[in-house]
Amino acid sequence: MFLQVPQNSRYEIKFISYEHNYHTIINWLKLHKLNFKKKYETRFVNNIYFDSLDYKSFKSNIFGDSSRVKLRYRWYGNITKIKKGAFEIKYKRNLYGWKKKFKINFDKFSDKINLKQFSKNISLNLPEREKIFFESQSIPKIVNRYQRDYFTNYNDAIRVTLDRNHEIFDQRFSKEFNLSKTSLSQRVLVMEFKFNRQIKESIDSIMKQIPIRASRNSKYVNSIRAVTGI
C-alpha cells in the first residue's frame, strides 16, 4: 500500500509539553524572528480512527515501523456534524508525512447512521485500491477531539499547530456513535512543525531553539492506550 515518498511530502516534527505551558509557547512563537502569525481561527478538530480487529495500525506505531499508515475520518467544529468531513489516509515514512483525502457522500444515509453503516459508506466512496486497503482496517476504534491553533511564519513556508484540550470517546463496544462518554487522557500540549522537505537544512537551527523537546507522539496510540490501559 505504501507509495514512494512524493516530492510534495512534508517534514513533520512534534514537540510535547503540558497544557499549562500553552501561553509560554504562544509568546515564543509571536516573539520569534520569523514573525509567526495566527493563520486561522482556533477550532475543534474531530477524528474517527479505524483499525483492524487485531490493531494492525496501532502495533505498527508502537513497534516503531519506519513506514506507517493511519485511516481516519476528520471533521471540524461541532462534534455532532459528522457528515461534514472527509476520509483521509495519512502516510508516514520516518519524518516525512503526506495524505490522501476523499470526500464522502452521505445522501443515502439518515441522520441516525450507525458505525457499521458509516464504514460501509466510506468504502463505497473510495477508489478500488483504497477500498481494498480500507476494508482490511475498517473498524471504528475511537473518536478523539482537540482544540487547534494554527500559525505560519512570514512567508508561509513553516506551519505550526498547537493542540490541547484532548477528549477521547471509545467506540469499540458501540453500535451507535459514542460522542458523549469520554475516557481519561493526559493533559498535554502538542506542537507540530510542518514544512517542505526542501527547506529542512535552513530551519534546523529553529528546531534547536524551541523551548520544549521533540518527541514521537500519536494521538491515535495515546487514545487507544487511554481506553485499554495498555
N, C-alpha and C positions, 0 to 999 in steps of 0.2 A: 504493500500500500504506500510505502514511502517513496517520495519523488526525489530527484536531485534538488539540492538546495537552490532555490531560484535566486536570480540576481537582485530581485527587489525584496529579499528577506531582510529582517532587521535583527540587530543585536538587541537582546532583552536581558537586562541585568536588574535584579531585585535587591532591595535593602530593607531590612526588617528592624522595627523598633516597637516601643509600646505606644499606645494611643495618647498617653499624656505628653508625649514629645511632639504632638501634631503642630502646635504653634511655633515651636522651635524650628521645625523643618520648613514650615511656610515662610518664616522670616529669612532662613538661609537661602531659599530659592529667590525671594524678592530682592535680597541684597547682593546676589551673585553678579559677577561682572558680565555674565552672558544675558542678563536682563530677562529672567524668566517672568512670563506674564500668564495670567489665567486665560485659558483658551476658550473654555465653555463654562456654563453654569454648573455648579455642583449638582449631581443627580445620583439616583439609586440605580445600581446595576443588578439585574436578576439573572440567574443561570440555572438551568436544569442540566445536570451531568448524567451521561449514560455510560454504562459499562457492561461487561459480560457477567454471566452468573458467577464465575469464579474470579471476578475483579481483575481482569487482564490489564486494563489501563492503570489501575491503582498499583498493581505489583510492578509494572514497568517503571513507574516513577520511583517507588521506594527502593527498587534494586539498582537505580541509577543508570538505566539504559541510556545510551547516548542519543538514540532516536526514539522519540515518543510521540504519541498522538492522543488528543482528548476530543471527545464528542460532546457538544453542548448546544443547548438552545438558549439564546440570550435575548432579553428584552429590557427596556428601561422604564424607570418611573414606578407607577402603580403596580404592585406585585400581582394583582388580580387580572391585569390586562395581558394575559399570556399570549393571546393571538397576535399581538403587535410586535413580534420579534422575528428572528431568523435563526436557522440552524447553522452551526459552524463546526468545521473540522480544523482543529488547532494542531499544527505540526511543530515539533521542537527537535532540533538536532544540535546538541551541545548548547552554545549560546545563541544560535540562530533560531528565529521564530517566524512563522508565516501561517496564513489560514485561508480556507475557502469558505465562502458564505453562500447560503441558499435560502431564498425567500420561500416560506411555506404557506400554502393556500388552505385556509380553514373554512371555506364557504360551505362545504358539505357537512360540517360538524356543528352541533349545537353548542350552547354556552356551557353545558354540563359535560363536556368532553372528559373522559377518564384517562388514566395513564396509558392503558393498553391502546386505546384509540389514538391517543396523541402520538405514540411511537409509530403506529401503523400509518398515520397520515404523513409523518415525516418521511418514512420510507417511500410512500407513493410519489413524493415530490422530488426525489433525488434521481440524478443520472444513474445508469445501471451499475457502473463501477462503484460509486459511492454507496449505492443502495446495498450491494452485497456486503460491503465492509460494515455499514451501519447495522445490518441485521445480525451480525455476529456480536455486536456490543450495544444492543438497543434497549437495555433495561434501565429505566429511570432510577437512579440511586438517591440523589439528594437535590434539593434546591438550595442555593445559597444567595445571599443578598448583602450588598455593602454599599457604602456611600463613597463616591469617587469625585476627586478634584482633578482637573486637567490643567497642565501648564506646558508652554513651549518657550524656547529661547527666542532671541530677537529675529532669527531668520527661519524659524520653524524646523530646523534640522534635528532638534532634540525634543522629544516628547517625554513629559514626566507625568505619571499618575500617582495619586495618593489615595489609598483605600483604607477605610476604617468602618467602625460600627457593623461588624460582620454578624450576620444571622444565618443559622443553618436549619433546614427543615428536612427531616428524614422522610424519604418516600419508599423505603424498602418494603414496608409491610402494608402499603395502602393501595386501594384500587382507585380512589379519587385523589386529587391533588391535596397534599397537606401543606397549607400556606399559613397556618396559624400556630401550630405547636412547635416551638423552637427547641433546639438542642444547645447545650453549653458549647462555647468556643472561647479561645484566647482573645483577649482584647488587644489585638496587635495593630500596628500601622505598617502597611506595605507600600513602599515607594518603589516604583519601577521606571527605569530609564530605557527608552526605546529610540534607536537611531539607525540610520542606514549603515550597512556594513562597510561602505567605502570611507566613512569618516572615523572609524574606530580609533586609529592611532592619534588623531588630533584631539580626542577627548579623554584619553587615558588619564591625563592629569586631573581632570574634573572628577573622575571616579575616586581618586585618592583624597580629594578634599571633602567628600561627603561625610557629615558628622555621625553617621551610623554605618554599620558594617553590611557588606554584601552577603547574601545567604540564599541558598536554594529555598524556594517556598512554592507550594502548590495549594491553592485554595481547595481544590478537589480532595487532595490527600488529607489536608487538615480537617476537612468536613467529614470524610469517612472515618478518620480516627476519632473525631468527636462523638459520632453516633455509635461506633462499635467498641470504643475503648482500647483499640489496638495500639 
